[in-house]
Amino acid sequence: PLAVPALLPLLLVRGRAWQAAKLLAEIGDAGDGVVQSLIVALSRQRGSDRSWVAVALSRLGRLDVVLDRAAALPNDIVVDAVAAPYTSFRDYSVAPPRLDYGPLRQAIEQHPEYLPGLDDRLAPRRGYCRIAFDEVDEALRGAASPHAIIRRHAVGVLGERALGARVARRVLPVLSRIARTDRDAVVRRLAVVSL
């Protein structure tokens, strides 16, 4: 947190903003000063700097800011921001935000035009986040989602071996059922892999 004051001015430096945004997301400080600085940078930066600023806002729980400005942003930047909390980049945070499929579900339902890009960004080969014990319930809810992209992610992260035997007793029957009955072939395959 002591680095935050030094990072904020870098958000306005072309070619350095992406590093500052990435570090701010990893530090996890979602205070007003950080969010306001990221909002300013989102409107002023371009290219990868802008993309990392949008991702940082999302990883800090402020995807709403990005979606409110979606019409003025390239689709790939919005897609990167929506996908960010569900990828392995989340794991680099000092205190990763808890798994929550609500923002992803909302983005899919309110902005279906982003679904093809999200399908690519959240493909299993891209690297999912690792979940902790207190995120298992959300992942189990995600495994029952009407959206295949959410079910894919959920069954993928439920295969985390480090969660232990206690979680396995809850998760394995669910994954077994999904492997046999899910209507999406990729979900079924991921459930088998997670088993």
C-alpha beads as a LAMMPS data file, in Angstrom:
LAMMPS data file: protein, C-alpha beads

195 atoms
194 bonds

1 atom types
1 bond types

-500.0 500.0 xlo xhi
-500.0 500.0 ylo yhi
-500.0 500.0 zlo zhi

Masses

1 110.0

Atoms # bond

1 1 1 0.000 0.000 0.000
2 1 1 2.910 2.365 0.545
3 1 1 3.563 2.158 -3.212
4 1 1 0.113 3.464 -4.188
5 1 1 0.985 7.207 -4.117
6 1 1 3.972 6.563 -6.389
7 1 1 1.922 4.456 -8.812
8 1 1 -1.007 6.845 -9.320
9 1 1 0.905 9.433 -11.428
10 1 1 2.257 6.642 -13.625
11 1 1 -1.287 5.872 -14.757
12 1 1 -1.029 8.909 -17.033
13 1 1 2.365 7.999 -18.513
14 1 1 2.064 6.250 -21.872
15 1 1 3.888 2.922 -21.862
16 1 1 4.038 2.820 -18.061
17 1 1 0.341 2.988 -17.202
18 1 1 -0.144 -0.729 -17.771
19 1 1 2.487 -1.559 -15.147
20 1 1 0.992 0.845 -12.618
21 1 1 -2.527 -0.488 -13.230
22 1 1 -1.364 -4.099 -12.912
23 1 1 0.406 -3.378 -9.627
24 1 1 -2.557 -1.427 -8.245
25 1 1 -4.809 -4.401 -8.990
26 1 1 -2.352 -6.752 -7.299
27 1 1 -2.125 -4.502 -4.229
28 1 1 -5.918 -4.555 -4.072
29 1 1 -6.537 -1.009 -2.821
30 1 1 -9.945 -0.013 -4.190
31 1 1 -10.049 3.316 -2.378
32 1 1 -11.655 6.360 -3.975
33 1 1 -8.328 7.903 -4.964
34 1 1 -7.183 4.769 -6.769
35 1 1 -10.510 4.252 -8.541
36 1 1 -10.737 7.904 -9.611
37 1 1 -7.177 7.807 -10.966
38 1 1 -7.970 4.640 -12.908
39 1 1 -11.126 6.242 -14.321
40 1 1 -9.128 9.220 -15.569
41 1 1 -6.519 6.900 -17.094
42 1 1 -9.241 4.832 -18.778
43 1 1 -10.355 7.889 -20.714
44 1 1 -6.848 9.136 -21.547
45 1 1 -4.837 6.018 -22.328
46 1 1 -4.870 3.839 -25.450
47 1 1 -3.831 0.326 -26.389
48 1 1 -2.415 -2.021 -23.774
49 1 1 -2.208 0.778 -21.209
50 1 1 -5.956 1.288 -21.494
51 1 1 -6.641 -2.441 -21.437
52 1 1 -4.690 -2.943 -18.194
53 1 1 -6.474 0.040 -16.625
54 1 1 -9.847 -1.551 -17.461
55 1 1 -8.650 -4.899 -16.097
56 1 1 -7.449 -3.227 -12.898
57 1 1 -10.832 -1.600 -12.367
58 1 1 -12.516 -4.959 -12.819
59 1 1 -10.106 -6.768 -10.503
60 1 1 -10.777 -4.093 -7.879
61 1 1 -14.507 -4.806 -8.068
62 1 1 -15.390 -1.852 -10.315
63 1 1 -16.379 -3.573 -13.553
64 1 1 -19.430 -1.307 -13.480
65 1 1 -17.173 1.639 -14.371
66 1 1 -15.908 -0.162 -17.462
67 1 1 -19.370 -1.305 -18.546
68 1 1 -20.747 2.218 -18.098
69 1 1 -18.134 3.372 -20.641
70 1 1 -18.346 0.315 -22.895
71 1 1 -19.709 2.238 -25.882
72 1 1 -16.541 4.358 -25.954
73 1 1 -14.160 1.404 -25.524
74 1 1 -12.958 -1.219 -27.996
75 1 1 -14.715 -4.550 -27.514
76 1 1 -11.500 -6.396 -26.662
77 1 1 -10.815 -4.038 -23.755
78 1 1 -14.289 -4.602 -22.303
79 1 1 -13.950 -8.362 -22.789
80 1 1 -10.561 -8.360 -21.027
81 1 1 -12.072 -6.455 -18.107
82 1 1 -15.089 -8.757 -17.780
83 1 1 -12.895 -11.877 -17.900
84 1 1 -10.154 -10.609 -15.557
85 1 1 -11.543 -11.766 -12.182
86 1 1 -11.845 -15.333 -13.460
87 1 1 -8.363 -15.814 -14.930
88 1 1 -5.113 -16.865 -13.336
89 1 1 -4.038 -13.195 -13.125
90 1 1 -6.434 -12.902 -10.191
91 1 1 -4.173 -15.192 -8.187
92 1 1 -1.337 -12.646 -8.154
93 1 1 -3.291 -10.270 -5.925
94 1 1 -2.255 -9.752 -2.321
95 1 1 -5.839 -10.627 -1.374
96 1 1 -7.734 -11.907 -4.442
97 1 1 -11.370 -10.841 -4.580
98 1 1 -13.798 -13.645 -3.823
99 1 1 -15.178 -15.606 -6.743
100 1 1 -18.457 -14.057 -7.847
101 1 1 -20.170 -15.041 -11.080
102 1 1 -22.710 -12.218 -10.741
103 1 1 -20.740 -9.661 -12.802
104 1 1 -19.995 -12.222 -15.526
105 1 1 -23.650 -13.298 -15.681
106 1 1 -24.768 -9.673 -15.811
107 1 1 -22.311 -8.832 -18.586
108 1 1 -23.430 -11.834 -20.652
109 1 1 -27.115 -11.030 -20.233
110 1 1 -26.849 -7.268 -20.749
111 1 1 -24.128 -7.317 -23.424
112 1 1 -24.455 -10.555 -25.452
113 1 1 -22.215 -9.028 -28.111
114 1 1 -19.246 -9.761 -25.838
115 1 1 -19.987 -13.482 -25.525
116 1 1 -17.768 -14.632 -28.446
117 1 1 -14.806 -12.711 -27.027
118 1 1 -15.515 -13.989 -23.521
119 1 1 -15.711 -17.555 -24.821
120 1 1 -12.191 -17.100 -26.145
121 1 1 -10.763 -15.274 -23.093
122 1 1 -12.281 -17.772 -20.666
123 1 1 -11.398 -20.864 -22.662
124 1 1 -9.819 -23.547 -20.444
125 1 1 -6.453 -23.246 -22.219
126 1 1 -6.180 -19.608 -21.104
127 1 1 -5.797 -20.409 -17.401
128 1 1 -8.477 -20.174 -14.744
129 1 1 -8.063 -18.700 -11.287
130 1 1 -7.491 -20.983 -8.315
131 1 1 -10.248 -20.958 -5.748
132 1 1 -10.069 -21.152 -1.986
133 1 1 -12.247 -23.146 0.393
134 1 1 -14.634 -20.241 0.991
135 1 1 -15.317 -19.938 -2.763
136 1 1 -16.542 -23.491 -3.301
137 1 1 -20.202 -22.578 -2.753
138 1 1 -20.042 -19.924 -5.483
139 1 1 -18.337 -22.364 -7.844
140 1 1 -21.063 -24.952 -7.149
141 1 1 -23.709 -22.312 -7.925
142 1 1 -21.812 -21.500 -11.116
143 1 1 -21.839 -25.174 -12.099
144 1 1 -25.639 -24.934 -12.255
145 1 1 -25.723 -21.697 -14.277
146 1 1 -27.829 -21.508 -17.430
147 1 1 -24.752 -20.049 -19.172
148 1 1 -22.275 -22.632 -20.500
149 1 1 -19.355 -20.232 -20.149
150 1 1 -19.986 -19.969 -16.401
151 1 1 -20.490 -23.735 -16.019
152 1 1 -17.219 -24.339 -17.878
153 1 1 -15.309 -22.081 -15.542
154 1 1 -17.001 -23.465 -12.440
155 1 1 -16.318 -27.119 -13.188
156 1 1 -12.765 -26.188 -14.158
157 1 1 -12.003 -24.508 -10.843
158 1 1 -13.787 -27.170 -8.795
159 1 1 -11.020 -29.584 -9.747
160 1 1 -8.575 -27.776 -7.448
161 1 1 -6.920 -30.601 -5.487
162 1 1 -5.618 -28.314 -2.753
163 1 1 -9.190 -27.852 -1.505
164 1 1 -8.895 -31.216 0.240
165 1 1 -10.963 -34.273 0.976
166 1 1 -13.766 -32.451 2.791
167 1 1 -14.534 -30.379 -0.288
168 1 1 -14.054 -33.418 -2.539
169 1 1 -16.925 -35.213 -0.764
170 1 1 -19.227 -32.338 -1.794
171 1 1 -17.788 -31.675 -5.224
172 1 1 -17.135 -35.112 -6.705
173 1 1 -20.806 -36.188 -6.917
174 1 1 -21.685 -32.883 -8.598
175 1 1 -18.838 -33.206 -11.113
176 1 1 -19.787 -36.821 -11.783
177 1 1 -23.374 -35.843 -12.564
178 1 1 -22.252 -32.952 -14.773
179 1 1 -19.823 -35.217 -16.655
180 1 1 -22.755 -37.458 -17.581
181 1 1 -25.613 -35.015 -18.109
182 1 1 -24.537 -31.473 -19.008
183 1 1 -25.818 -30.367 -22.411
184 1 1 -22.473 -28.721 -23.283
185 1 1 -19.720 -31.093 -24.454
186 1 1 -16.932 -28.826 -23.170
187 1 1 -18.528 -28.666 -19.713
188 1 1 -18.765 -32.462 -19.662
189 1 1 -15.107 -32.813 -20.684
190 1 1 -13.937 -30.285 -18.083
191 1 1 -15.936 -32.113 -15.407
192 1 1 -14.124 -35.337 -16.317
193 1 1 -10.766 -33.544 -16.144
194 1 1 -11.684 -32.059 -12.745
195 1 1 -12.736 -35.467 -11.453

Bonds

1 1 1 2
2 1 2 3
3 1 3 4
4 1 4 5
5 1 5 6
6 1 6 7
7 1 7 8
8 1 8 9
9 1 9 10
10 1 10 11
11 1 11 12
12 1 12 13
13 1 13 14
14 1 14 15
15 1 15 16
16 1 16 17
17 1 17 18
18 1 18 19
19 1 19 20
20 1 20 21
21 1 21 22
22 1 22 23
23 1 23 24
24 1 24 25
25 1 25 26
26 1 26 27
27 1 27 28
28 1 28 29
29 1 29 30
30 1 30 31
31 1 31 32
32 1 32 33
33 1 33 34
34 1 34 35
35 1 35 36
36 1 36 37
37 1 37 38
38 1 38 39
39 1 39 40
40 1 40 41
41 1 41 42
42 1 42 43
43 1 43 44
44 1 44 45
45 1 45 46
46 1 46 47
47 1 47 48
48 1 48 49
49 1 49 50
50 1 50 51
51 1 51 52
52 1 52 53
53 1 53 54
54 1 54 55
55 1 55 56
56 1 56 57
57 1 57 58
58 1 58 59
59 1 59 60
60 1 60 61
61 1 61 62
62 1 62 63
63 1 63 64
64 1 64 65
65 1 65 66
66 1 66 67
67 1 67 68
68 1 68 69
69 1 69 70
70 1 70 71
71 1 71 72
72 1 72 73
73 1 73 74
74 1 74 75
75 1 75 76
76 1 76 77
77 1 77 78
78 1 78 79
79 1 79 80
80 1 80 81
81 1 81 82
82 1 82 83
83 1 83 84
84 1 84 85
85 1 85 86
86 1 86 87
87 1 87 88
88 1 88 89
89 1 89 90
90 1 90 91
91 1 91 92
92 1 92 93
93 1 93 94
94 1 94 95
95 1 95 96
96 1 96 97
97 1 97 98
98 1 98 99
99 1 99 100
100 1 100 101
101 1 101 102
102 1 102 103
103 1 103 104
104 1 104 105
105 1 105 106
106 1 106 107
107 1 107 108
108 1 108 109
109 1 109 110
110 1 110 111
111 1 111 112
112 1 112 113
113 1 113 114
114 1 114 115
115 1 115 116
116 1 116 117
117 1 117 118
118 1 118 119
119 1 119 120
120 1 120 121
121 1 121 122
122 1 122 123
123 1 123 124
124 1 124 125
125 1 125 126
126 1 126 127
127 1 127 128
128 1 128 129
129 1 129 130
130 1 130 131
131 1 131 132
132 1 132 133
133 1 133 134
134 1 134 135
135 1 135 136
136 1 136 137
137 1 137 138
138 1 138 139
139 1 139 140
140 1 140 141
141 1 141 142
142 1 142 143
143 1 143 144
144 1 144 145
145 1 145 146
146 1 146 147
147 1 147 148
148 1 148 149
149 1 149 150
150 1 150 151
151 1 151 152
152 1 152 153
153 1 153 154
154 1 154 155
155 1 155 156
156 1 156 157
157 1 157 158
158 1 158 159
159 1 159 160
160 1 160 161
161 1 161 162
162 1 162 163
163 1 163 164
164 1 164 165
165 1 165 166
166 1 166 167
167 1 167 168
168 1 168 169
169 1 169 170
170 1 170 171
171 1 171 172
172 1 172 173
173 1 173 174
174 1 174 175
175 1 175 176
176 1 176 177
177 1 177 178
178 1 178 179
179 1 179 180
180 1 180 181
181 1 181 182
182 1 182 183
183 1 183 184
184 1 184 185
185 1 185 186
186 1 186 187
187 1 187 188
188 1 188 189
189 1 189 190
190 1 190 191
191 1 191 192
192 1 192 193
193 1 193 194
194 1 194 195
